Amino acid sequence: MTLILLPPSEGKTGRSRGRAVDFGTLSFPELNPVREQVLETLAKVSASADAHDVLEVGASLRDEVERNTRWRAEPSVPVSELYSGVLYDALSYSTLSAGTKRRAANRLLVISAAWGALRPADRVPPYRLSMGTTLPGHGPLASVWRDPLNAALAGVDGVIVDCRSSTYVAAWRPSGDQADKWVSVNVVRERDGVRSVVSHNAKHTRGLVARYLLESGKDPGTPKSLHKLISERWNAELDRASTGWTLTVVEHD
């Protein structure tokens, strides 16, 4: 089965009321011990005088940092509604058909600095934490999550469509047989024969790619069949990388 990996977004949508997180209902329960350790440390850091320096955020995010201290009591939100931003606007989960949402339930996976890995139906509170953060007593979060995610995702055997940024790739990089079906989605803009990397628009395009794959109802069995499907809508190129594959979507001005 095709797995679509998404990064979280900095923007998150909270709720004023609702039940708190229930670890027993979350996907990948084997990650719960690490989740709780990371979140407990995050709460302590967020209550400290140097919280903004450790989390590498500005003073304007004071309320979001303070909210980290209440993660056990904060109303939880379905992951399908939690994240906002360019990629998630393009994915537009709420407008997917019922059948497409059923496919998304098993095929979408968000790699999170606080929660490790989440599926759309999982309910968690909003948080402020990046995978690039180094938490006191834990070290770089990408290193904290690497072994637990390797174990939790060891059974993935389909094509892995990776729409994450490099910061989140560092937390779980498919290896061995999985690398043969790992396809990173890259986006470039071409103007007068010259290509340049795009960032903001790349997020938008990755969100559209994820939506297109879900709506197609198809399950590409190989990177080449994935390339064929994506090429029905975009100008796309598939290249073998040192580990895995790269699918480059070429946008023209």
Secondary structure as a PSIPRED ss2 file (coil, helix, strand):
# PSIPRED VFORMAT (PSIPRED V4.0)

   1 M C   1.000  0.000  0.000
   2 T C   1.000  0.000  0.000
   3 L E   0.000  0.000  1.000
   4 I E   0.000  0.000  1.000
   5 L E   0.000  0.000  1.000
   6 L E   0.000  0.000  1.000
   7 P C   1.000  0.000  0.000
   8 P C   1.000  0.000  0.000
   9 S C   1.000  0.000  0.000
  10 E C   1.000  0.000  0.000
  11 G C   1.000  0.000  0.000
  12 K E   0.000  0.000  1.000
  13 T C   1.000  0.000  0.000
  14 G C   1.000  0.000  0.000
  15 R C   1.000  0.000  0.000
  16 S C   1.000  0.000  0.000
  17 R C   1.000  0.000  0.000
  18 G C   1.000  0.000  0.000
  19 R C   1.000  0.000  0.000
  20 A C   1.000  0.000  0.000
  21 V C   1.000  0.000  0.000
  22 D C   1.000  0.000  0.000
  23 F H   0.000  1.000  0.000
  24 G H   0.000  1.000  0.000
  25 T H   0.000  1.000  0.000
  26 L C   1.000  0.000  0.000
  27 S C   1.000  0.000  0.000
  28 F C   1.000  0.000  0.000
  29 P H   0.000  1.000  0.000
  30 E H   0.000  1.000  0.000
  31 L H   0.000  1.000  0.000
  32 N H   0.000  1.000  0.000
  33 P H   0.000  1.000  0.000
  34 V H   0.000  1.000  0.000
  35 R H   0.000  1.000  0.000
  36 E H   0.000  1.000  0.000
  37 Q H   0.000  1.000  0.000
  38 V H   0.000  1.000  0.000
  39 L H   0.000  1.000  0.000
  40 E H   0.000  1.000  0.000
  41 T H   0.000  1.000  0.000
  42 L H   0.000  1.000  0.000
  43 A H   0.000  1.000  0.000
  44 K H   0.000  1.000  0.000
  45 V H   0.000  1.000  0.000
  46 S H   0.000  1.000  0.000
  47 A C   1.000  0.000  0.000
  48 S C   1.000  0.000  0.000
  49 A C   1.000  0.000  0.000
  50 D C   1.000  0.000  0.000
  51 A H   0.000  1.000  0.000
  52 H H   0.000  1.000  0.000
  53 D H   0.000  1.000  0.000
  54 V H   0.000  1.000  0.000
  55 L H   0.000  1.000  0.000
  56 E C   1.000  0.000  0.000
  57 V C   1.000  0.000  0.000
  58 G C   1.000  0.000  0.000
  59 A H   0.000  1.000  0.000
  60 S H   0.000  1.000  0.000
  61 L H   0.000  1.000  0.000
  62 R H   0.000  1.000  0.000
  63 D H   0.000  1.000  0.000
  64 E H   0.000  1.000  0.000
  65 V H   0.000  1.000  0.000
  66 E H   0.000  1.000  0.000
  67 R H   0.000  1.000  0.000
  68 N H   0.000  1.000  0.000
  69 T C   1.000  0.000  0.000
  70 R C   1.000  0.000  0.000
  71 W C   1.000  0.000  0.000
  72 R C   1.000  0.000  0.000
  73 A C   1.000  0.000  0.000
  74 E C   1.000  0.000  0.000
  75 P C   1.000  0.000  0.000
  76 S C   1.000  0.000  0.000
  77 V E   0.000  0.000  1.000
  78 P E   0.000  0.000  1.000
  79 V H   0.000  1.000  0.000
  80 S H   0.000  1.000  0.000
  81 E H   0.000  1.000  0.000
  82 L H   0.000  1.000  0.000
  83 Y E   0.000  0.000  1.000
  84 S C   1.000  0.000  0.000
  85 G C   1.000  0.000  0.000
  86 V H   0.000  1.000  0.000
  87 L H   0.000  1.000  0.000
  88 Y H   0.000  1.000  0.000
  89 D H   0.000  1.000  0.000
  90 A H   0.000  1.000  0.000
  91 L H   0.000  1.000  0.000
  92 S C   1.000  0.000  0.000
  93 Y H   0.000  1.000  0.000
  94 S H   0.000  1.000  0.000
  95 T H   0.000  1.000  0.000
  96 L C   1.000  0.000  0.000
  97 S C   1.000  0.000  0.000
  98 A H   0.000  1.000  0.000
  99 G H   0.000  1.000  0.000
 100 T H   0.000  1.000  0.000
 101 K H   0.000  1.000  0.000
 102 R H   0.000  1.000  0.000
 103 R H   0.000  1.000  0.000
 104 A H   0.000  1.000  0.000
 105 A H   0.000  1.000  0.000
 106 N H   0.000  1.000  0.000
 107 R H   0.000  1.000  0.000
 108 L E   0.000  0.000  1.000
 109 L E   0.000  0.000  1.000
 110 V E   0.000  0.000  1.000
 111 I E   0.000  0.000  1.000
 112 S E   0.000  0.000  1.000
 113 A C   1.000  0.000  0.000
 114 A C   1.000  0.000  0.000
 115 W C   1.000  0.000  0.000
 116 G E   0.000  0.000  1.000
 117 A E   0.000  0.000  1.000
 118 L E   0.000  0.000  1.000
 119 R C   1.000  0.000  0.000
 120 P C   1.000  0.000  0.000
 121 A C   1.000  0.000  0.000
 122 D C   1.000  0.000  0.000
 123 R E   0.000  0.000  1.000
 124 V E   0.000  0.000  1.000
 125 P C   1.000  0.000  0.000
 126 P C   1.000  0.000  0.000
 127 Y C   1.000  0.000  0.000
 128 R C   1.000  0.000  0.000
 129 L C   1.000  0.000  0.000
 130 S C   1.000  0.000  0.000
 131 M C   1.000  0.000  0.000
 132 G C   1.000  0.000  0.000
 133 T C   1.000  0.000  0.000
 134 T E   0.000  0.000  1.000
 135 L E   0.000  0.000  1.000
 136 P C   1.000  0.000  0.000
 137 G C   1.000  0.000  0.000
 138 H C   1.000  0.000  0.000
 139 G E   0.000  0.000  1.000
 140 P E   0.000  0.000  1.000
 141 L H   0.000  1.000  0.000
 142 A H   0.000  1.000  0.000
 143 S H   0.000  1.000  0.000
 144 V H   0.000  1.000  0.000
 145 W H   0.000  1.000  0.000
 146 R H   0.000  1.000  0.000
 147 D H   0.000  1.000  0.000
 148 P H   0.000  1.000  0.000
 149 L H   0.000  1.000  0.000
 150 N H   0.000  1.000  0.000
 151 A H   0.000  1.000  0.000
 152 A H   0.000  1.000  0.000
 153 L C   1.000  0.000  0.000
 154 A C   1.000  0.000  0.000
 155 G C   1.000  0.000  0.000
 156 V C   1.000  0.000  0.000
 157 D C   1.000  0.000  0.000
 158 G C   1.000  0.000  0.000
 159 V C   1.000  0.000  0.000
 160 I E   0.000  0.000  1.000
 161 V E   0.000  0.000  1.000
 162 D E   0.000  0.000  1.000
 163 C C   1.000  0.000  0.000
 164 R C   1.000  0.000  0.000
 165 S C   1.000  0.000  0.000
 166 S H   0.000  1.000  0.000
 167 T H   0.000  1.000  0.000
 168 Y H   0.000  1.000  0.000
 169 V H   0.000  1.000  0.000
 170 A C   1.000  0.000  0.000
 171 A C   1.000  0.000  0.000
 172 W C   1.000  0.000  0.000
 173 R C   1.000  0.000  0.000
 174 P C   1.000  0.000  0.000
 175 S C   1.000  0.000  0.000
 176 G H   0.000  1.000  0.000
 177 D H   0.000  1.000  0.000
 178 Q H   0.000  1.000  0.000
 179 A H   0.000  1.000  0.000
 180 D H   0.000  1.000  0.000
 181 K H   0.000  1.000  0.000
 182 W E   0.000  0.000  1.000
 183 V E   0.000  0.000  1.000
 184 S E   0.000  0.000  1.000
 185 V E   0.000  0.000  1.000
 186 N E   0.000  0.000  1.000
 187 V E   0.000  0.000  1.000
 188 V E   0.000  0.000  1.000
 189 R E   0.000  0.000  1.000
 190 E E   0.000  0.000  1.000
 191 R E   0.000  0.000  1.000
 192 D C   1.000  0.000  0.000
 193 G C   1.000  0.000  0.000
 194 V E   0.000  0.000  1.000
 195 R E   0.000  0.000  1.000
 196 S E   0.000  0.000  1.000
 197 V E   0.000  0.000  1.000
 198 V C   1.000  0.000  0.000
 199 S C   1.000  0.000  0.000
 200 H H   0.000  1.000  0.000
 201 N H   0.000  1.000  0.000
 202 A H   0.000  1.000  0.000
 203 K H   0.000  1.000  0.000
 204 H H   0.000  1.000  0.000
 205 T H   0.000  1.000  0.000
 206 R H   0.000  1.000  0.000
 207 G H   0.000  1.000  0.000
 208 L H   0.000  1.000  0.000
 209 V H   0.000  1.000  0.000
 210 A H   0.000  1.000  0.000
 211 R H   0.000  1.000  0.000
 212 Y H   0.000  1.000  0.000
 213 L H   0.000  1.000  0.000
 214 L H   0.000  1.000  0.000
 215 E H   0.000  1.000  0.000
 216 S H   0.000  1.000  0.000
 217 G C   1.000  0.000  0.000
 218 K C   1.000  0.000  0.000
 219 D C   1.000  0.000  0.000
 220 P C   1.000  0.000  0.000
 221 G C   1.000  0.000  0.000
 222 T C   1.000  0.000  0.000
 223 P H   0.000  1.000  0.000
 224 K H   0.000  1.000  0.000
 225 S H   0.000  1.000  0.000
 226 L H   0.000  1.000  0.000
 227 H H   0.000  1.000  0.000
 228 K H   0.000  1.000  0.000
 229 L H   0.000  1.000  0.000
 230 I H   0.000  1.000  0.000
 231 S C   1.000  0.000  0.000
 232 E C   1.000  0.000  0.000
 233 R C   1.000  0.000  0.000
 234 W C   1.000  0.000  0.000
 235 N E   0.000  0.000  1.000
 236 A E   0.000  0.000  1.000
 237 E E   0.000  0.000  1.000
 238 L E   0.000  0.000  1.000
 239 D E   0.000  0.000  1.000
 240 R E   0.000  0.000  1.000
 241 A C   1.000  0.000  0.000
 242 S C   1.000  0.000  0.000
 243 T C   1.000  0.000  0.000
 244 G C   1.000  0.000  0.000
 245 W E   0.000  0.000  1.000
 246 T E   0.000  0.000  1.000
 247 L E   0.000  0.000  1.000
 248 T E   0.000  0.000  1.000
 249 V E   0.000  0.000  1.000
 250 V E   0.000  0.000  1.000
 251 E E   0.000  0.000  1.000
 252 H E   0.000  0.000  1.000
 253 D C   1.000  0.000  0.000
